[in-house]
Amino acid sequence: MPGMPTEAGGAIVPFSGEAGQGAPPPPSVRHIRHGVTPPIFRVFVSWSSGNLLQVACLRQPSPEDGGGAEEVSGSVVEVNLGGGGSGRAEVEEKIDEAEMRRIEYGSLPAFALLQSRKNALAEAAAMSRVPALPEQAEWWQYVLEYSKTVGNLLGNPDSPPAFTIEDPKTILKVGEKPTSLRAAWELLEMFYVDKQLQGWLPERLVDWLADFDSLLSKKESTVYLKLSNFQKRLMKLQIVEDDPDYWNGLSAALSVGWLDIVVNMLRFHGSYQLDQMDNRETENGLVEAVAVLVSTMPRMRPDLPSGKLGQCCKTRPDFIKAWERWRGQVNKLECSAFWIQCGHQKTRDGLKNLLHIMMGNVKELTAATSHWLELFASHFLYIRPFTVGFEGMHHLAQKCIQLKPSSGTSGLTDLLIGILSENSEVVLAECTNNFGPWFVTHAMELLTADNDYADMMLHEERPNFGGISIEELHRIVYAQVLCSHSLTWQIAPTYLSSCLNQGLGLLEILLLKQPIQDNRLVLKTLEICRLYELEDVSTKIMKIAGIYHWKHGRKGAGVYWFQQAHDKVRLDRIAQQLFEHIGKSVTDDSFKQWEGLLELLGSDIGSAGGLEFLHRYRDFKRSLQQAREGRTGEAARQTVEFLIQLMRNPSTPQRFWLPLLHDAVDLLNCKPNPLLNVAETTLLLNKLQELSLAKLHPGFSSNHLPSQALNSVRLSLASNLARAILEE
């Protein structure tokens, strides 16, 4: 859907931003960072996959640009038209083009290394009759290494806070802001790649929620949002235990397993203050008892990160024993008589609610959580603590969705539902709709790491796709996005070369379409051709560069590229043009302007085609000048040798025979000793006779020498022949 920008504000379709009474609300405006220098000449809009819209902005080239390679003449941008509930929409607005380019360039080496390992394993399996089981058993480790490398490019939620001195009233530490790309990548790695997580997958899901709870929803409240809002009010509160938001935040944090935050918030309680006038020892003891129970909660996992609370249990039997002992302590405290002595009603009710959460009371857990995924994680912490792997996870997720229905959909939650339902088609569709071509291209390696069905689905060649697979289709789409920008097209060949059916053909088209005005860009393109063994494409590019420079007056650059391409046909044509441009006679001074061009031919004159004559003639003229100036005794003999070589060489045009001989008349008449022997003189006389016969042909080209030139040359040769015979 092409369109021309309007004059007012550069909008494609003008509209009024003010909505009158009864008028529909104004449309939402999405700003596009296309990077094209204004003015924008034409805009193309087309639908992409899912909710993505592709907008192509083109700039009309101007004569002042001079064909510079640095000027961006067009760009393709994808715009997400999804609802406001998408977590990706919030994050993608904060990932600028430079950051995305860093991710694209950083993920390239990891992708190329994984493809190299995959090809090596495939070749080893093809050469052996027995399947390469040891190599295949290590494949998931290769994919895990690849996943870790790419995941680090997307950010690290566990990065240290931005400040050095922490506020004692801080609840949430401000570190690196999480992104939806990182969250989705960790989900795929968690469920599809890392086999080491199979024994503590629920705990890993709880950790994931702790890192990315802030991305679940923009419309609904989450645990992270509750704590963030309460932290803003905390500095103004004098008695925190009287604020209901304090206890709501404690319940919410405990329900999702944020134990360090719960203990930290419990220490805000007023009973810890040293300047207390009332007797609050019992109240403080109950608060401290709950804090100790929270900090010693058993967790079945290999280790606990630094600063995280809980009792780590690495084996299932140890965890069961620790859990039963810990749950007994919780029940014992809940039945204690000290609650009667606690005079603060809100403290008593709040602490009791925390105990009920630790005891796995569904009602309290449902009330404490805001999102179904938070309730989902709380089940693994307090109701089903012995869950391992996929044991009924999808059924539990559906139950939690019924208890906590969400008004808006999120790309992360939809992706998790597809993963839990073990539906590869849904997972691929959610990745495509919500996270863009880069994510899909790289995430497909995770989907197929240990999933035979996903591997078959993605690699099956489909007639409705033109005989290519889904994997190849997404790689080609991503490569096209890279090709649309002048700073990322260089990494597109890596992805196109991995597409066996149509990738190499598209790669040739990409390389042939690169501008050849800048020699640095041409050299870069030729290096890519060398890496992928595209000799024919490299030859075509050098020929195109030679034609361009020759037509624009850069004769030396044109000859250089024709030589690199071994284009003998065009070099011969250039030689003919040079012959015409030199003038009516080869002895004209206009030949001096071509001496610099001849220097480019170098010593490898065999690749110069018809220009070989000009190169040899340049040496003849220099030697002749030295002989006339009488610099050396050998100069005259050297000049004669050059003359004989020129007359014997088949590349010397016939119409230049007489001018060459006419230039050497002074040497032919040299006395007392002749410079030419009998055989050499006879050769020149035969050439002169052949030239006389060639004049009778209608297509003969005259050289416009003086009329007596032929007679003077014939007389000089005859005199030299006589003296040579007498001397011999």
Number of C-alpha atoms within 10 A of each C-alpha: 8 13 14 14 18 11 9 9 8 13 12 15 10 12 9 8 11 10 10 10 7 6 8 9 11 12 9 8 7 10 8 12 13 18 15 17 13 12 11 16 15 16 19 14 16 12 13 16 13 16 15 20 16 17 21 18 25 21 18 12 14 8 7 7 10 10 14 12 17 10 14 18 20 22 21 23 19 21 20 22 15 18 12 15 20 25 24 24 21 16 15 16 12 10 12 10 12 9 12 15 15 12 18 18 14 16 21 16 16 19 20 15 13 17 16 13 15 17 13 13 17 15 12 15 16 12 11 9 8 9 14 16 10 8 16 16 11 10 19 19 15 17 25 20 16 21 24 14 16 23 20 14 17 21 17 16 18 12 11 12 13 11 10 7 7 11 9 8 13 16 18 12 13 13 14 14 14 19 23 24 21 19 22 24 22 18 18 20 21 20 22 20 26 20 15 10 19 14 18 20 22 27 21 17 20 21 16 17 20 18 18 19 21 20 25 27 24 17 13 13 14 22 25 20 18 18 21 17 12 18 17 11 12 18 11 9 11 10 12 19 20 16 14 12 16 22 23 21 25 27 26 30 25 26 29 27 27 20 22 19 20 24 22 16 20 23 16 17 19 18 22 17 12 7 8 10 7 7 10 17 13 16 22 20 15 20 21 18 15 22 20 13 20 25 17 16 20 25 22 28 20 13 12 14 7 6 7 13 21 19 20 18 20 15 13 15 11 13 20 16 12 20 20 12 12 19 19 13 13 21 14 11 18 19 10 11 10 13 20 9 12 18 13 13 11 15 20 17 13 19 22 17 21 24 23 20 25 26 18 20 15 16 10 19 28 22 15 26 26 20 22 23 24 27 27 25 25 28 24 23 26 21 17 13 19 15 18 19 13 14 9 12 18 17 12 16 21 15 15 20 16 11 13 19 13 17 10 14 17 24 23 26 19 18 21 22 17 19 20 18 17 16 13 19 14 17 20 19 16 22 26 21 18 29 21 20 23 21 19 23 22 22 19 20 22 24 23 21 20 19 14 10 12 20 17 12 16 23 14 15 17 13 9 8 11 11 13 20 21 17 20 24 19 22 26 24 17 21 26 18 20 24 19 17 19 16 12 15 17 18 17 20 24 20 24 25 18 18 22 11 16 17 22 18 13 18 25 17 12 18 20 16 10 15 17 22 15 13 13 11 14 19 15 12 22 20 14 19 21 13 11 14 11 16 14 11 19 24 19 14 25 24 22 19 24 26 19 18 19 18 10 9 10 14 17 19 19 23 27 20 22 25 24 15 21 17 20 17 13 19 21 17 14 20 19 14 11 16 20 12 13 17 14 14 20 23 16 10 10 13 17 11 10 17 13 10 17 19 12 16 19 12 9 10 17 13 19 28 20 25 26 23 19 22 21 18 19 19 14 22 18 12 21 24 14 17 20 13 10 12 11 11 10 12 19 24 18 18 23 20 17 20 24 17 15 22 20 13 13 11 15 19 14 15 17 20 19 23 18 19 25 22 18 20 17 16 22 25 17 14 11 7 12 21 21 22 16 17 12 16 23 15 14 22 17 12 18 19 12 12 17 13 10 15 13 9 9 7 8 12 13 12 15 10 15 8 8 9 17 17 11 14 24 19 15 22 22 16 15 24 22 15 19 19 12 9 11 7
